[in-house]
Amino acid sequence: MSHTVGIRQAQKLKTRQALLGTALRLLEDQSLSSLGLRELTRAVGVAPAAFYRHFGDVAELGVALVEETLGSLHGLIGEILAETGDAGVRIGRTVDLIARHVREQPAHFRFIARERHGGVGRVRAAIAAQLRRFTEEVADALAREPESEGWSDADLRMLAGMYVDHMVMTASAFLEAQETGAPDEREVARTARARLRLVSLGRHHWLEGPREGSGAGRRTP
């Protein structure tokens, strides 16, 4: 009996992955909001009823694609953030990580880039939630560093949001480099590292003077 259950579970997982993979392929030429259920199941080779054993609707499938694309990055970026030492090394590793994932999963990242501002509300919300989670994780890591002494929680979240925004911009730039070749990936990586270094340098001087709306005065050396 257990052997039969194992076979069924394996087949169910195989069908689910086929639905996700085929959806990504079909979404190369259209948005999620225009993807038809019958179009998808016909391409996979299963009956429409089989779809509902895995997803409530196409929007739920889209949310699963968001989690598949971005969810796996949390642990990897967390490992980089946990490293101590030279910030430039961490910046370089982060840029290399983004480049590798975009290179290995271009369809996934094209989906995220398109649907981040697309017409399916639940998918937009899922992407936004993932980016907020990245921001919170980066802010927590920054808060543990000596350079963050005296920073407010709001300022740390702002800085973390800047890093996450740069990650998103860098992924989009790597995608464009893949598709058009201009600029090439090396130039994208160089620019990304330079911008992140600029943000890091600014971080060291943030508390040196008053800031608009912060009510903070000059820090005493």
FENLINLIN-V33020 format. One record per residue. N is the residue number from 0. SS is DSSP state (h for helix, s for strand, l for the rest). OMEGA is omega as a letter, one per 40 degrees, with the letter a starting at -180 (* if undefined). Layout:
[[N/SS/OMEGA] [N/SS/OMEGA]]
This chain:
[[0/l/a] [1/h/i] [2/h/i] [3/h/i] [4/h/i] [5/h/i] [6/h/i] [7/h/i] [8/h/i] [9/h/i] [10/h/i] [11/h/i] [12/h/i] [13/h/i] [14/h/i] [15/h/a] [16/h/i] [17/h/i] [18/h/a] [19/h/a] [20/h/i] [21/h/i] [22/h/i] [23/h/i] [24/h/i] [25/h/a] [26/l/i] [27/l/a] [28/l/a] [29/l/i] [30/l/a] [31/h/a] [32/h/a] [33/h/a] [34/l/a] [35/l/a] [36/h/a] [37/h/i] [38/h/a] [39/h/a] [40/h/i] [41/h/i] [42/h/i] [43/h/a] [44/l/i] [45/l/i] [46/l/i] [47/h/i] [48/h/a] [49/h/i] [50/h/a] [51/l/i] [52/l/a] [53/l/a] [54/l/i] [55/l/i] [56/l/a] [57/h/i] [58/h/i] [59/h/i] [60/h/i] [61/h/i] [62/h/i] [63/h/i] [64/h/i] [65/h/a] [66/h/i] [67/h/a] [68/h/a] [69/h/a] [70/l/a] [71/l/a] [72/h/a] [73/h/a] [74/h/a] [75/h/i] [76/h/i] [77/h/i] [78/h/i] [79/h/a] [80/h/a] [81/h/a] [82/l/i] [83/l/i] [84/l/a] [85/l/i] [86/h/i] [87/h/i] [88/h/i] [89/h/i] [90/h/i] [91/h/i] [92/h/i] [93/h/i] [94/h/i] [95/h/i] [96/h/i] [97/h/a] [98/h/a] [99/h/a] [100/h/i] [101/h/i] [102/h/a] [103/h/a] [104/l/a] [105/h/a] [106/h/i] [107/h/a] [108/h/i] [109/h/i] [110/h/i] [111/h/a] [112/h/a] [113/h/a] [114/h/i] [115/l/i] [116/l/a] [117/l/a] [118/l/a] [119/l/a] [120/h/a] [121/h/i] [122/h/i] [123/h/a] [124/h/i] [125/h/i] [126/h/i] [127/h/i] [128/h/i] [129/h/a] [130/h/i] [131/h/i] [132/h/i] [133/h/a] [134/h/i] [135/h/a] [136/h/i] [137/h/i] [138/h/i] [139/h/i] [140/h/i] [141/h/a] [142/h/a] [143/l/a] [144/l/a] [145/h/a] [146/h/a] [147/h/i] [148/l/i] [149/l/i] [150/l/i] [151/l/i] [152/h/a] [153/h/a] [154/h/i] [155/h/i] [156/h/i] [157/h/i] [158/h/i] [159/h/i] [160/h/i] [161/h/i] [162/h/a] [163/h/i] [164/h/i] [165/h/i] [166/h/a] [167/h/i] [168/h/a] [169/h/i] [170/h/i] [171/h/i] [172/h/i] [173/h/i] [174/h/a] [175/h/i] [176/h/i] [177/h/a] [178/h/a] [179/h/a] [180/l/a] [181/l/e] [182/l/i] [183/l/a] [184/h/a] [185/h/i] [186/h/i] [187/h/a] [188/h/i] [189/h/a] [190/h/a] [191/h/i] [192/h/a] [193/h/i] [194/h/i] [195/h/i] [196/h/i] [197/h/i] [198/h/i] [199/h/i] [200/h/i] [201/h/i] [202/h/a] [203/l/a] [204/l/a] [205/h/a] [206/h/a] [207/h/a] [208/l/i] [209/l/a] [210/l/a] [211/l/i] [212/l/a] [213/l/a] [214/l/a] [215/l/i] [216/l/i] [217/l/i] [218/l/i] [219/l/a] [220/l/*]]
